[in-house]
């Protein structure tokens, strides 16, 4: 099995704009007694997400975005005619429709054709259900056995527990699994802790999407690639 990170590994989120995402949600308002505007929502989001949620994430944990959105909109007194999953997907698609990392679809087609199982583990505020919807929309040929997001399990990578849970779900030993991701600490060193072989996917697409100042070269054994075609070539060699 090959397990993948989500963001900047399989997909990325060009032109991200959380204000635009909340603007989409406000189309479904059924109650707004305080006449809150989009600017009020923006300020509330800065408080809930930018301060409180971010502080929790810094110490290695997550709160599901569904709960965070519930807190935000109830804090403002706003009610919406949406299910929790609909709130996630409408906001997310509004903030960014998402896009495929170069040749990620081609690489998944290759591993599917060759009988290699696949799955996803992502540090993400959104639920596994919401991520599954996005993956299915943009990578419709995927055959992921399971999709794990940190917010569903409250623990963030590099915590070894998420990787151990994945092995349990897969019914495989660590030496039968690879893990591919773009973050040298969360993905590469994290998966290596449980004996999974890590592949550092270091691609320059949308390179400025995050602060890389705290990233370091992984201290564990790993494979360093820059394009998904390199993965295909490697697997071809192993077949022979």
C-alpha positions in Angstrom: 0.0 0.0 0.0 1.0 3.6 -0.6 -0.5 6.2 1.7 -0.6 9.8 0.7 -0.8 13.2 2.3 -3.5 15.4 0.8 -2.4 19.1 0.6 0.4 19.8 -1.9 0.8 16.1 -2.5 -2.3 15.0 -4.3 -4.2 18.3 -4.6 -3.6 21.9 -3.7 -5.8 24.9 -3.2 -4.9 27.8 -5.5 -6.3 31.3 -4.9 -7.4 30.4 -1.4 -9.8 33.0 0.1 -11.6 32.1 3.4 -13.7 35.3 3.1 -15.1 34.1 -0.2 -15.9 30.7 1.5 -17.8 32.4 4.3 -19.6 34.6 1.7 -20.9 31.4 0.1 -22.2 30.2 3.5 -24.1 33.4 4.1 -26.3 32.6 1.2 -27.9 30.0 3.4 -28.7 32.2 6.4 -32.1 31.5 8.0 -31.6 33.6 11.2 -29.3 36.7 11.7 -30.8 38.7 14.6 -27.7 40.8 15.0 -27.6 41.7 11.3 -24.0 40.4 11.1 -22.2 41.2 7.9 -19.4 39.4 6.1 -17.0 41.7 7.8 -18.4 40.5 11.2 -17.9 36.9 10.1 -14.3 37.7 9.1 -13.5 39.2 12.5 -15.2 36.3 14.3 -13.2 33.8 12.2 -9.9 35.6 13.1 -10.8 35.1 16.7 -12.0 31.5 16.6 -9.7 30.1 13.9 -6.8 32.6 13.9 -6.3 32.6 17.7 -7.9 29.7 19.5 -7.8 27.0 16.9 -4.3 27.9 15.8 -3.1 27.7 19.4 -4.4 24.1 19.6 -2.8 23.1 16.3 0.6 24.4 17.4 0.7 21.9 20.2 -0.1 18.9 17.9 -3.9 18.6 18.1 -6.9 19.5 16.0 -10.6 20.4 16.4 -12.9 19.5 13.6 -13.8 22.4 11.3 -17.5 21.5 11.8 -17.1 22.3 15.5 -15.1 25.5 14.8 -17.8 26.7 12.3 -20.5 25.9 14.8 -18.7 28.0 17.4 -18.2 30.8 14.9 -21.7 31.1 13.7 -23.4 30.5 17.0 -21.1 33.2 18.5 -22.5 35.6 15.9 -26.1 34.3 16.4 -26.4 33.1 12.8 -28.3 30.0 11.8 -27.9 28.3 8.4 -30.1 25.9 6.5 -27.2 23.4 6.0 -26.0 20.2 7.5 -22.5 20.1 9.1 -21.1 18.4 6.0 -22.8 20.8 3.6 -21.2 23.7 5.6 -17.8 22.2 5.2 -18.0 21.5 1.5 -19.7 24.8 0.6 -17.2 26.8 2.5 -14.2 24.8 1.2 -15.3 24.9 -2.4 -16.0 28.6 -2.1 -12.6 29.3 -0.6 -10.9 27.3 -3.4 -12.2 24.8 -5.9 -8.9 22.9 -5.6 -6.6 21.6 -8.3 -4.6 18.4 -9.0 -0.9 18.4 -8.3 1.0 17.7 -11.6 0.5 14.1 -12.7 -1.1 13.0 -9.4 -4.0 11.5 -11.4 -1.6 9.7 -13.7 0.3 8.3 -10.8 -2.9 7.1 -9.1 -4.1 5.4 -12.3 -0.7 3.6 -12.5 -0.8 2.2 -9.0 -4.5 1.2 -9.4 -3.7 -0.6 -12.6 -0.8 -2.4 -10.9 -2.9 -3.6 -7.9 -1.2 -1.3 -5.3 -3.6 -0.2 -2.6 -3.8 3.4 -1.5 -5.1 5.6 1.2 -4.8 9.2 2.6 -3.7 10.7 6.0 -4.0 14.5 6.2 -3.5 17.2 8.8 -6.7 19.0 8.1 -9.4 21.0 9.8 -12.1 19.4 7.6 -13.6 16.0 8.2 -12.7 12.8 6.3 -16.1 12.9 4.7 -15.5 16.4 3.3 -12.0 15.5 2.1 -13.4 12.3 0.5 -15.9 14.4 -1.4 -13.1 16.7 -2.7 -10.9 13.8 -3.6 -13.7 12.0 -5.5 -14.5 15.2 -7.4 -11.0 16.0 -8.5 -9.5 12.5 -8.6 -12.6 10.4 -9.6 -10.6 7.3 -10.5 -9.0 7.1 -7.0 -9.5 3.8 -5.1 -8.5 4.9 -1.6 -9.2 2.3 1.0 -9.7 5.0 3.6 -9.2 8.7 4.2 -8.0 9.9 7.6 -8.0 13.6 8.6 -6.4 14.8 11.9 -9.6 16.7 12.9 -11.5 13.4 13.0 -9.0 11.9 15.4 -7.9 15.1 17.3 -4.2 14.2 16.7 -1.9 15.8 14.1 1.0 14.3 12.2 3.9 13.7 13.1 2.2 11.9 16.0 2.8 8.2 15.3 -0.8 7.3 16.5 -2.3 8.3 13.1 0.1 6.2 11.2 -0.5 3.2 13.5 -4.3 3.6 13.0 -3.7 3.5 9.3 -1.8 0.2 9.6 -4.6 -1.2 11.6 -7.2 -0.1 9.0 -5.0 -1.5 6.1 -4.3 -4.8 7.9 -0.7 -4.5 6.9 2.7 -4.5 8.5 4.7 -1.3 8.3 7.3 -2.8 5.9 4.5 -3.3 3.4 3.6 0.3 3.3 5.0 3.6 1.9 4.0 7.0 2.9 4.2 10.1 0.5 4.0 13.7 1.6 5.5 17.1 1.2 6.3 18.0 4.8 9.7 16.6 5.9 8.8 16.5 9.6 5.1 15.7 9.8 5.1 13.3 6.8 8.6 11.9 6.4 9.8 11.7 10.0 6.3 11.0 11.2 5.7 7.9 9.1 9.3 6.7 9.7 8.6 6.4 13.4 6.4 3.3 12.9 8.6 1.7 10.3 6.7 2.9 7.2 9.1 3.8 4.3 8.7 7.6 3.6 8.9 9.4 0.3 9.4 13.1 0.4 7.4 14.6 -2.5 9.1 18.1 -2.9 7.3 19.8 -5.8 7.4 23.5 -6.5 3.8 23.9 -7.5 2.2 26.8 -5.5 5.5 26.8 -3.5 4.6 29.8 -1.3 1.5 28.2 0.1 3.0 27.7 3.5 5.8 28.9 5.8 8.7 26.6 5.4 11.0 28.3 7.9 10.7 25.6 10.4 11.2 22.7 8.0 14.5 20.7 8.0 15.9 17.9 5.9 14.5 14.7 7.3 16.8 12.9 9.7 15.5 9.5 8.7 16.1 7.3 5.7 13.8 8.3 2.8 13.4 8.8 -0.9 13.4 12.3 -2.2 11.4 13.0 -5.4 10.1 16.1 -7.1 7.7 14.7 -9.7 5.1 11.9 -9.7 6.6 10.5 -12.8 9.6 9.6 -10.7 7.4 7.4 -8.6 6.0 5.7 -11.7 9.6 5.1 -13.0 10.6 3.7 -9.6 7.7 1.3 -9.4 8.4 0.2 -13.0 12.0 -0.7 -12.0 10.8 -2.6 -9.0 8.5 -4.7 -11.2 11.6 -5.8 -13.2 
